[in-house]
């Protein structure tokens, strides 16, 4: 029969250091963390995944999955490293396989990465597409101002890319459009 030790709530020492603090346990956690970090880094480099600046929604899911697979064996000494290594290798291999499929099949690319959404066409804001993209007008105007756009008439096309970035093709000859500064003029 197991005996359980009562845990005192809000015990700062226990919260910071645990109830079984020992140098050996801390050293093992440090070693496990180093091993998992180097193993994950090796796998990511081996399979040449994308640059962090190019994260998409599917990449974010991979980061979360890797974080879980890497984190548990770092902190919990009862989790064998080999199980985490198999999990990490599987995630990285699946990511590479999906990447190859995305490169070769457009319909899979659309399923995995999504498609860009046209937000502005010839200076006109496409409200239905903004709604589809869940992009409020004030956020659109803020993004346009960050790109030096004061009026939507300065734009031939604006696309909300799958990465969440706004790409803008400027008009050669600006037309009548909507000011991105309207509400700022009242300040």
N, C-alpha and C positions, 0 to 999 in steps of 0.2 A: 504494500500500500504506500502510495506517495504522500509525502508531507509537503504542504505548501506554506511558504513563508508569507506572512501578511505584508502587503506593500502599503507604505504610507504615502498618501496622495500629496502632491506638490512638494516632495522632498527634492530640493535642488541638487544636492550631492548625488542622489540616485539617478535623477534625470540626466545629469551630465556624465557621470562615470559608471552608471549601472550598479548592480548589486554584487557582481562578482569581478570587480576590477583586479586585474593582475597584469604585470608586465608581459608575460608570455602571451596572453590573449591579445593585448594591444599590438605586440610585435607580429603575431599571426595575422591580425586584421591588416596591418600595414603591408606585410608580405603579400597577402591575398589581393589587396588593392593594386599593388604594383604588378603582379602577375596578370590580373584581369585587364588592367590598363594596357600593358604591352601586348597582350594577346589580341585585344580588340583593335588596337592601332595597327598591328601586323595584318589582321584580316581586312581592315578598311583599305590599307595601302595595297595589299595584294590584289584586291578586286577593283581598285581604282574607282571608288565611288565619287560622286559629284562634289564639287566645291561647296562649302557651307553657304556661301553667298547665293547659291542657286537653289535653296531649299524649296520644295513644293510640298503639297499636303501629304503625298505618299512618302516623301522623305521625312517629314515630321513624325509620321507613324513609325517609321523605321528607327528614328532616334529614340522614341518612347520605348519601343520593343527592346532595343539594345540597352537602354538605360536600366530597364528591369532585369534583363539577363545579366548585365554586368554588376549591378548594384547589390543584388541579394548575396552572391558568394563573397563579395567584399566585406559585408557586414555580419553575415550569419555564418559562424564557423561550422554549423551542422550541414551547410549546403556544400556538397562536393564540387570542386573546381571543374572536374571533367564534365559534369552535367551542364554547367554554365558554358563551357567551351563548345559543347555540342550545340547548345541553343544558339550561341553567337554565330558559329559557323553556318548553321542552318539559315539564320536570318540573312547573313551576308550572301550566301549562295542563292537564296530565293530572290533577294534584291537584284543580284546579277542576272538571274534568269528572266525576271520581269523586265529588266532593262533591255535585254536582248530582244524580247518579244515586243516591247514598246518601239524599239528602233525599226523593227521589220513589219509591224502590222499597225496601220493607222487606227483601226477600230479599238485595239487594245490601248494605244496611246491615249485616245479620247476617254476610255473607261478609267484609266489609271491617273492620268495627268489632268484631264478636263480640257476645256477649250477656252481660248481668250474670248472676251465679250466686248463687242463694239459699244462704247459708251457715248461717243460723239461722232457724228458723221456730217461733214460740211458745215460745221459750226452749230449744228442742232443737237441738243441733248436728247438721247434716246431713253426716255423715262422708263419704258417697259424693261429695257435691258439693265438699267440701274436697279430696278426692283429685283430683277432676276439675280443680279450680282450682290444684292443686299448692300448697296453702296448709297448712303445718304448724300444729298446734294451738297451739304456743307463740307463733308469729307472730300467729295470730288473737287469742289472749289479750292479747298486747302491744298490738295495735291497739284492742281493746276497752277496755283500761285507759287508753289515751291519750284515749279518749272518755268516761272517767269511769264505765265499766261494771265492776262488781265481780262480777256474777253474770249468767249468760246468761238467767236468768228475768226480767231487766229488759228483755228485747228481744222484740218481736213479730216483726220481720224484720231480718235483716242481709244485705246484698247486697255481693258483690265486684263492683264496677263495671268496665266495660271499660277505664277509666283506671287501674285498680289500686287505687283508693280503696275504703274500706269505708264504705257508708252504712248507718245504723242507724235503725230506727223503734222507739222505746221503747214498752214496754207501759204501758198506763194503770194496770193493777194487776199488779205483779210476781208471778211464780209461782216454783215450785221450779226451780232450774237448776244449772248447773255453775259453781263459783267460778273466777274468773280469777286468784285470788290463792293457790290451793292450794299451789303450790310455793314461793311467796314467804313463806308462813307458817312454813316450816321454817328460814328464815334467821335 
